[in-house]
Amino acid sequence: MIVIEHKQGLVSVAVFGEFTLVDYKEFEEVVNFKVKFEGPVDLYFDLSQMAGLTLDVAWEEVKFSRAHANDFKRVAVVTDSQWVTWSAWISQAFVNADVEVFDNAEEAKSWLETEAA
């Protein structure tokens, strides 16, 4: 399950339990809308409660990142999983965005806020 919030220039996503393709498609829809009407956005991913993801989500993420290489400014990822951390760094190869991984949600939010100022 995911929870998505958005405001001017920012899409925030929190994943709880398993991250499924249906969830990812919902995320894609919001991002596509925001980018169409606002241009590049910041992303905040809280994956600290994610139990896992399906293989089709991993593949969709690669395709989506490549198709939207210039649609993100900064990406903050919150996780304590080494696998997710490595995945985030690999994703950086496909997007022209500043990607940072945090183990603390407040630090991630602060980074996005101070960088935006």
ZASEPA-95961 format. One record per residue: residue number from 1; z negated, x negated, y negated of N, C-alpha, C in turn; chain; residue in three letters. Coordinates in pm, 1 decimal, decimal comma, padded with zeros to 6 digits. Each point is the difference from the previous one (the first is absolute). Layout:
N
+-----+----------+----------+----------+----------+----------+----------+----------+----------+----------+---+-----+
|   k |     n.zz |     n.xx |     n.yy |    ca.zz |    ca.xx |    ca.yy |     c.zz |     c.xx |     c.yy | c |   r |
+-----+----------+----------+----------+----------+----------+----------+----------+----------+----------+---+-----+
| NUM |        Z |        X |        Y |        Z |        X |        Y |        Z |        X |        Y | A | ala |
...
+-----+----------+----------+----------+----------+----------+----------+----------+----------+----------+---+-----+
***
This chain:
117
+-----+----------+----------+----------+----------+----------+----------+----------+----------+----------+---+-----+
|   k |     n.zz |     n.xx |     n.yy |    ca.zz |    ca.xx |    ca.yy |     c.zz |     c.xx |     c.yy | c |   r |
+-----+----------+----------+----------+----------+----------+----------+----------+----------+----------+---+-----+
|   1 |  00000,0 | -00083,8 |  00117,9 |  00000,0 |  00083,8 | -00117,9 |  00000,0 | -00088,4 | -00124,4 | A | met |
|   2 |  00071,9 |  00044,5 | -00101,3 | -00000,7 | -00073,1 | -00126,3 | -00038,1 |  00093,4 | -00114,4 | A | ile |
|   3 | -00052,7 | -00063,1 | -00103,8 | -00028,5 |  00068,6 | -00125,2 |  00076,4 | -00076,9 | -00106,8 | A | val |
|   4 |  00082,0 |  00072,8 | -00075,4 |  00081,2 | -00062,7 | -00104,2 | -00039,7 |  00057,1 | -00135,3 | A | ile |
|   5 | -00023,2 | -00089,3 | -00093,5 | -00023,7 |  00038,0 | -00139,9 |  00098,1 | -00079,1 | -00083,8 | A | glu |
|   6 |  00041,1 |  00058,2 | -00110,6 |  00087,8 | -00075,2 | -00088,0 | -00025,6 |  00038,1 | -00144,8 | A | his |
|   7 |  00021,7 | -00098,4 | -00083,3 | -00006,1 |  00019,7 | -00144,3 |  00108,5 | -00088,8 | -00058,8 | A | lys |
|   8 |  00012,0 |  00000,2 | -00128,5 |  00105,3 | -00076,3 | -00066,6 |  00003,6 | -00144,1 |  00051,5 | A | gln |
|   9 |  00110,0 | -00037,6 |  00063,0 |  00021,4 | -00137,8 |  00041,1 | -00075,4 | -00046,7 |  00122,7 | A | gly |
|  10 | -00070,3 |  00089,1 |  00070,5 | -00082,1 | -00042,0 |  00113,6 |  00002,5 |  00105,4 |  00110,4 | A | leu |
|  11 |  00018,8 | -00047,2 |  00123,4 | -00013,5 |  00084,4 |  00118,5 | -00111,9 | -00060,2 |  00083,6 | A | val |
|  12 | -00101,8 |  00082,0 |  00030,6 | -00114,1 | -00044,0 |  00080,8 |  00002,3 |  00071,9 |  00134,1 | A | ser |
|  13 | -00015,8 | -00077,9 |  00105,9 |  00004,5 |  00054,6 |  00135,5 | -00121,6 | -00048,6 |  00077,0 | A | val |
|  14 | -00068,9 |  00092,3 |  00065,6 | -00109,4 | -00034,8 |  00091,0 |  00037,3 |  00053,0 |  00137,8 | A | ala |
|  15 | -00011,7 | -00084,2 |  00101,2 |  00034,9 |  00038,4 |  00136,7 | -00128,2 |  00010,4 |  00081,4 | A | val |
|  16 | -00013,0 |  00110,9 |  00072,4 | -00116,1 |  00024,4 |  00086,1 |  00050,6 |  00023,7 |  00141,5 | A | phe |
|  17 | -00050,4 | -00075,5 |  00096,0 |  00045,8 |  00015,2 |  00138,1 |  00134,5 | -00065,6 |  00018,9 | A | gly |
|  18 |  00083,3 |  00062,2 |  00083,5 |  00130,3 | -00056,8 |  00030,2 |  00101,5 |  00033,7 | -00109,0 | A | glu |
|  19 |  00075,3 | -00099,9 | -00041,5 |  00106,0 |  00015,2 | -00099,5 |  00127,4 |  00037,1 |  00075,6 | A | phe |
|  20 |  00047,5 |  00123,0 | -00019,9 |  00115,2 |  00049,8 |  00075,0 |  00125,2 |  00003,4 | -00087,0 | A | thr |
|  21 |  00112,9 |  00021,9 |  00065,0 |  00126,9 |  00008,3 | -00072,8 |  00001,4 |  00118,6 | -00095,9 | A | leu |
|  22 | -00060,6 |  00110,1 |  00037,5 | -00009,2 |  00116,7 | -00089,6 | -00075,3 | -00039,0 | -00127,4 | A | val |
|  23 | -00110,3 | -00074,2 |  00015,9 | -00075,6 | -00048,3 | -00115,9 |  00086,1 | -00090,3 | -00086,7 | A | asp |
|  24 |  00070,3 | -00093,3 |  00063,3 |  00080,6 | -00095,0 | -00075,4 |  00110,7 |  00071,2 | -00077,3 | A | tyr |
|  25 |  00060,9 |  00100,8 |  00061,9 |  00105,4 |  00076,6 | -00067,6 | -00055,7 |  00071,3 | -00123,7 | A | lys |
|  26 | -00123,4 |  00048,5 |  00007,9 | -00064,6 |  00062,3 | -00116,1 | -00017,4 | -00102,3 | -00112,1 | A | glu |
|  27 | -00044,1 | -00120,3 |  00035,4 | -00013,2 | -00109,1 | -00096,8 |  00135,7 | -00031,1 | -00063,7 | A | phe |
|  28 |  00103,9 | -00012,0 |  00082,8 |  00133,7 | -00029,9 | -00051,6 |  00047,0 |  00104,3 | -00101,1 | A | glu |
|  29 | -00025,6 |  00125,4 |  00029,7 |  00042,1 |  00108,7 | -00087,9 | -00064,7 | -00012,9 | -00138,0 | A | glu |
|  30 | -00128,9 | -00027,4 | -00003,0 | -00070,6 | -00015,5 | -00127,5 |  00054,1 | -00120,7 | -00076,4 | A | val |
|  31 |  00016,1 | -00112,8 |  00068,5 |  00050,4 | -00120,2 | -00066,6 |  00141,3 |  00023,2 | -00053,4 | A | val |
|  32 |  00085,2 |  00059,5 |  00078,9 |  00136,9 |  00025,9 | -00046,7 |  00001,3 |  00086,0 | -00125,9 | A | asn |
|  33 | -00084,2 |  00101,4 | -00004,6 | -00010,6 |  00085,6 | -00117,8 | -00047,4 | -00080,1 | -00121,4 | A | phe |
|  34 | -00108,8 | -00076,5 |  00019,4 | -00056,9 | -00077,6 | -00111,8 |  00101,7 | -00101,3 | -00053,1 | A | lys |
|  35 |  00066,4 | -00071,9 |  00088,7 |  00094,9 | -00102,5 | -00041,6 |  00118,9 |  00063,6 | -00071,7 | A | val |
|  36 |  00044,3 |  00112,6 |  00048,3 |  00114,0 |  00067,8 | -00062,6 | -00029,1 |  00037,5 | -00144,4 | A | lys |
|  37 | -00122,8 |  00045,6 | -00027,4 | -00032,6 |  00049,2 | -00133,5 | -00077,5 | -00098,9 | -00086,7 | A | phe |
|  38 | -00058,7 | -00103,7 |  00060,7 | -00080,3 | -00094,7 | -00077,9 |  00047,0 | -00144,3 |  00009,4 | A | glu |
|  39 |  00082,9 | -00031,7 |  00095,8 |  00037,2 | -00138,3 |  00023,1 | -00101,8 | -00065,9 |  00091,7 | A | gly |
|  40 | -00001,7 | -00133,5 |  00004,3 | -00090,0 | -00071,5 |  00091,7 | -00147,1 |  00040,1 | -00018,7 | A | pro |
|  41 | -00072,0 |  00009,6 |  00111,8 | -00140,5 |  00041,5 | -00000,8 | -00086,5 | -00103,3 |  00070,4 | A | val |
|  42 | -00129,6 |  00009,5 | -00025,2 | -00099,1 | -00077,1 |  00074,8 | -00040,9 |  00081,9 |  00121,2 | A | asp |
|  43 | -00035,5 | -00068,2 |  00109,1 | -00048,1 |  00066,6 |  00120,1 | -00140,2 | -00049,2 |  00033,4 | A | leu |
|  44 | -00084,8 |  00094,0 |  00040,7 | -00134,1 | -00031,2 |  00047,6 | -00011,6 |  00058,8 |  00139,5 | A | tyr |
|  45 | -00017,6 | -00085,7 |  00099,3 | -00015,3 |  00043,0 |  00139,0 | -00140,8 | -00031,4 |  00047,1 | A | phe |
|  46 | -00077,0 |  00102,8 |  00033,7 | -00131,0 | -00021,6 |  00061,5 |  00016,3 |  00023,2 |  00150,0 | A | asp |
|  47 |  00008,2 | -00109,3 |  00073,4 |  00019,4 |  00006,7 |  00144,7 | -00128,7 | -00035,2 |  00074,6 | A | leu |
|  48 | -00111,9 |  00002,3 | -00070,7 | -00127,1 | -00040,3 |  00061,0 | -00047,6 |  00096,9 |  00107,8 | A | ser |
|  49 |  00047,7 |  00124,1 | -00003,2 | -00038,5 |  00099,2 |  00100,8 |  00112,8 |  00029,5 |  00098,9 | A | gln |
|  50 |  00104,6 | -00080,0 | -00005,1 |  00114,2 |  00020,4 |  00089,6 | -00035,3 | -00051,7 |  00138,9 | A | met |
|  51 |  00019,4 |  00085,2 |  00100,8 | -00029,9 | -00038,6 |  00138,4 |  00119,4 | -00069,2 |  00065,3 | A | ala |
|  52 |  00117,0 |  00022,7 | -00053,1 |  00120,5 | -00058,6 |  00056,5 |  00121,0 |  00069,9 | -00056,9 | A | gly |
|  53 |  00116,7 | -00046,5 |  00042,7 |  00122,5 |  00063,4 | -00044,6 |  00098,6 |  00002,9 |  00114,2 | A | leu |
|  54 |  00091,2 |  00093,6 | -00007,7 |  00099,2 |  00011,5 |  00105,0 |  00113,2 | -00100,1 | -00026,8 | A | thr |
|  55 |  00071,4 | -00037,2 |  00104,5 |  00108,2 | -00096,8 | -00012,9 |  00108,2 |  00048,9 | -00095,5 | A | leu |
|  56 |  00026,6 |  00130,5 |  00001,3 |  00102,1 |  00052,3 | -00090,4 | -00041,9 | -00013,4 | -00146,3 | A | asp |
|  57 | -00129,6 |  00000,5 | -00028,7 | -00047,0 | -00023,2 | -00137,2 |  00029,1 | -00143,8 | -00042,3 | A | val |
|  58 | -00026,4 | -00094,1 |  00089,1 |  00026,2 | -00140,8 | -00031,1 |  00148,5 | -00021,3 | -00031,7 | A | ala |
|  59 |  00086,6 |  00060,0 |  00079,6 |  00144,1 | -00013,0 | -00022,3 |  00041,3 |  00068,2 | -00130,1 | A | trp |
|  60 | -00052,7 |  00119,0 | -00025,5 |  00031,4 |  00073,6 | -00122,4 | -00044,4 | -00078,3 | -00123,3 | A | glu |
|  61 | -00113,9 | -00067,5 |  00010,3 | -00051,2 | -00078,6 | -00112,9 |  00095,3 | -00113,4 | -00033,6 | A | glu |
|  62 |  00054,6 | -00065,9 |  00100,4 |  00096,1 | -00108,2 | -00024,1 |  00124,9 |  00055,4 | -00067,7 | A | val |
|  63 |  00053,5 |  00110,1 |  00051,4 |  00120,5 |  00059,8 | -00058,9 | -00025,6 |  00046,4 | -00143,4 | A | lys |
|  64 | -00114,1 |  00065,8 | -00021,6 | -00033,5 |  00051,4 | -00132,5 | -00017,4 | -00113,8 | -00100,3 | A | phe |
|  65 | -00069,2 | -00105,5 |  00040,3 | -00022,0 | -00115,0 | -00088,7 |  00131,8 | -00064,0 | -00040,5 | A | ser |
|  66 |  00089,4 | -00015,1 |  00094,5 |  00129,7 | -00060,4 | -00031,0 |  00081,6 |  00088,8 | -00093,2 | A | arg |
|  67 | -00005,8 |  00131,2 |  00019,6 |  00076,9 |  00092,7 | -00083,2 | -00057,8 |  00012,6 | -00140,7 | A | ala |
|  68 | -00126,8 | -00032,2 | -00015,7 | -00068,3 |  00016,8 | -00128,6 | -00053,5 | -00133,8 | -00052,1 | A | his |
|  69 |  00075,1 | -00103,7 |  00020,2 | -00045,5 | -00135,6 | -00033,4 | -00042,4 | -00015,8 | -00145,3 | A | ala |
|  70 |  00060,9 |  00074,6 | -00090,9 | -00029,6 | -00016,2 | -00143,0 | -00074,3 |  00118,5 | -00059,6 | A | asn |
|  71 | -00058,1 |  00084,8 |  00083,9 | -00063,4 |  00122,6 | -00048,3 | -00151,9 | -00010,2 | -00013,7 | A | asp |
|  72 | -00055,9 | -00117,9 |  00026,6 | -00145,0 | -00018,0 | -00008,3 | -00031,8 | -00118,5 | -00090,0 | A | phe |
|  73 | -00106,2 |  00016,9 | -00079,6 | -00044,8 | -00109,7 | -00085,1 | -00108,5 | -00079,8 |  00071,4 | A | lys |
|  74 | -00107,8 |  00069,3 |  00036,5 | -00113,1 | -00064,7 |  00069,4 | -00040,5 |  00087,9 |  00116,9 | A | arg |
|  75 | -00042,0 | -00065,5 |  00107,6 | -00046,7 |  00071,2 |  00118,5 | -00135,4 | -00056,9 |  00037,2 | A | val |
|  76 | -00102,2 |  00085,7 | -00002,8 | -00135,5 | -00040,3 |  00040,2 | -00029,1 |  00065,7 |  00134,8 | A | ala |
|  77 | -00039,1 | -00081,4 |  00097,8 | -00030,0 |  00048,8 |  00134,4 | -00145,5 | -00031,2 |  00030,4 | A | val |
|  78 | -00075,4 |  00103,6 |  00039,4 | -00140,7 | -00017,5 |  00037,5 | -00009,6 |  00009,9 |  00151,2 | A | val |
|  79 | -00048,1 | -00106,4 |  00062,3 | -00014,3 | -00003,2 |  00145,2 | -00092,6 | -00113,4 |  00040,3 | A | thr |
|  80 | -00059,1 |  00014,5 |  00118,8 | -00074,2 | -00111,7 |  00057,7 |  00067,8 | -00046,4 |  00128,0 | A | asp |
|  81 |  00120,3 |  00050,9 |  00025,3 |  00076,8 | -00034,5 |  00119,5 |  00090,5 | -00119,3 | -00027,6 | A | ser |
|  82 | -00012,5 | -00103,3 |  00080,7 |  00085,0 | -00117,6 | -00015,0 |  00146,6 |  00035,4 |  00024,6 | A | gln |
|  83 |  00025,4 |  00091,2 |  00095,2 |  00136,8 |  00040,9 |  00030,7 |  00062,7 |  00068,9 | -00120,6 | A | trp |
|  84 | -00072,7 |  00089,1 | -00064,2 |  00052,9 |  00070,3 | -00117,7 |  00022,0 | -00098,5 | -00114,1 | A | val |
|  85 | -00090,0 | -00097,1 | -00013,9 |  00016,3 | -00102,5 | -00103,2 |  00129,4 | -00076,8 |  00020,3 | A | thr |
|  86 |  00025,3 | -00044,2 |  00121,7 |  00124,7 | -00071,5 |  00028,8 |  00121,1 |  00089,2 | -00025,5 | A | trp |
|  87 | -00008,9 |  00125,0 |  00038,9 |  00109,9 |  00094,0 | -00022,6 |  00029,5 |  00014,8 | -00148,7 | A | ser |
|  88 | -00105,2 |  00007,4 | -00081,2 |  00018,6 |  00012,6 | -00145,3 |  00070,7 | -00122,4 | -00056,2 | A | ala |
|  89 | -00038,6 | -00117,6 |  00045,9 |  00064,7 | -00121,5 | -00049,8 |  00145,5 | -00007,4 |  00044,7 | A | trp |
|  90 |  00029,0 |  00044,6 |  00121,6 |  00138,5 |  00002,0 |  00047,2 |  00082,4 |  00098,8 | -00082,1 | A | ile |
|  91 | -00057,2 |  00115,4 | -00031,8 |  00070,1 |  00100,2 | -00080,5 |  00039,0 | -00053,7 | -00135,8 | A | ser |
|  92 | -00076,8 | -00094,6 | -00049,9 |  00028,9 | -00057,2 | -00131,1 |  00137,2 | -00067,7 | -00001,1 | A | gln |
|  93 |  00048,1 | -00042,1 |  00116,1 |  00132,0 | -00061,8 |  00008,1 |  00110,8 |  00099,8 | -00030,5 | A | ala |
|  94 | -00028,5 |  00128,9 |  00016,7 |  00101,6 |  00103,0 | -00019,1 | -00005,8 |  00067,5 | -00136,4 | A | phe |
|  95 | -00107,1 | -00019,4 | -00075,7 | -00013,2 |  00066,2 | -00129,8 | -00024,5 | -00102,1 | -00109,7 | A | val |
|  96 |  00048,5 |  00033,2 | -00118,7 | -00022,4 | -00084,9 | -00116,6 | -00123,2 |  00050,6 | -00073,9 | A | asn |
|  97 | -00113,7 | -00006,9 |  00066,2 | -00126,0 |  00048,5 | -00056,7 | -00108,3 | -00102,5 |  00027,7 | A | ala |
|  98 | -00103,2 |  00006,9 | -00080,3 | -00118,2 | -00082,6 |  00021,9 | -00088,2 |  00073,8 |  00100,2 | A | asp |
|  99 | -00016,4 | -00054,8 |  00119,8 | -00078,5 |  00063,4 |  00105,3 | -00130,4 | -00076,7 |  00017,3 | A | val |
| 100 | -00111,5 |  00072,5 | -00007,8 | -00131,9 | -00060,9 |  00018,9 | -00076,3 |  00081,6 |  00103,7 | A | glu |
| 101 | -00076,1 | -00069,6 |  00084,1 | -00082,0 |  00064,1 |  00101,9 | -00146,0 | -00019,2 | -00037,3 | A | val |
| 102 | -00077,9 |  00107,2 |  00010,1 | -00142,0 | -00000,2 | -00036,4 | -00082,5 |  00055,5 |  00115,4 | A | phe |
| 103 | -00124,0 | -00043,3 |  00008,0 | -00091,2 |  00060,6 |  00097,6 | -00095,3 |  00096,8 | -00068,2 | A | asp |
| 104 |  00020,6 |  00020,6 | -00130,6 | -00086,0 |  00086,8 | -00078,9 |  00086,2 |  00089,8 | -00089,2 | A | asn |
| 105 | -00020,5 |  00131,6 |  00010,6 |  00081,4 |  00096,1 | -00075,6 | -00015,8 | -00017,1 | -00150,8 | A | ala |
| 106 | -00121,7 | -00024,7 | -00045,6 | -00023,2 | -00013,0 | -00144,6 |  00072,2 | -00121,0 | -00057,2 | A | glu |
| 107 |  00004,0 | -00109,9 |  00075,2 |  00072,1 | -00118,6 | -00046,1 |  00149,8 |  00029,0 | -00010,7 | A | glu |
| 108 |  00052,5 |  00072,9 |  00098,2 |  00143,1 |  00034,4 | -00002,0 |  00033,3 |  00087,4 | -00120,3 | A | ala |
| 109 | -00082,7 |  00101,3 | -00023,9 |  00023,4 |  00089,4 | -00114,6 | -00012,1 | -00076,0 | -00130,9 | A | lys |
| 110 | -00098,2 | -00086,8 | -00008,0 | -00019,3 | -00080,4 | -00120,3 |  00121,4 | -00089,4 | -00026,0 | A | ser |
| 111 |  00052,2 | -00060,9 |  00105,0 |  00118,1 | -00085,1 | -00012,8 |  00117,4 |  00079,8 | -00055,7 | A | trp |
| 112 |  00022,1 |  00118,8 |  00052,6 |  00110,1 |  00082,3 | -00049,7 | -00022,5 |  00040,5 | -00145,9 | A | leu |
| 113 | -00122,9 |  00033,5 | -00035,8 | -00028,9 |  00042,1 | -00136,6 |  00012,5 | -00116,0 | -00098,4 | A | glu |
| 114 | -00051,9 | -00116,9 |  00032,8 |  00005,4 | -00111,8 | -00093,4 |  00140,6 | -00055,2 | -00012,9 | A | thr |
| 115 |  00073,5 |  00000,5 |  00106,8 |  00138,2 | -00047,6 | -00005,9 |  00085,6 |  00094,3 | -00083,5 | A | glu |
| 116 | -00032,9 |  00128,4 |  00001,1 |  00079,1 |  00098,7 | -00074,8 | -00027,1 | -00006,1 | -00149,3 | A | ala |
| 117 | -00112,3 | -00056,9 | -00036,3 | -00038,1 | -00002,1 | -00142,7 |  00082,9 | -00097,3 | -00079,1 | A | ala |
+-----+----------+----------+----------+----------+----------+----------+----------+----------+----------+---+-----+
***
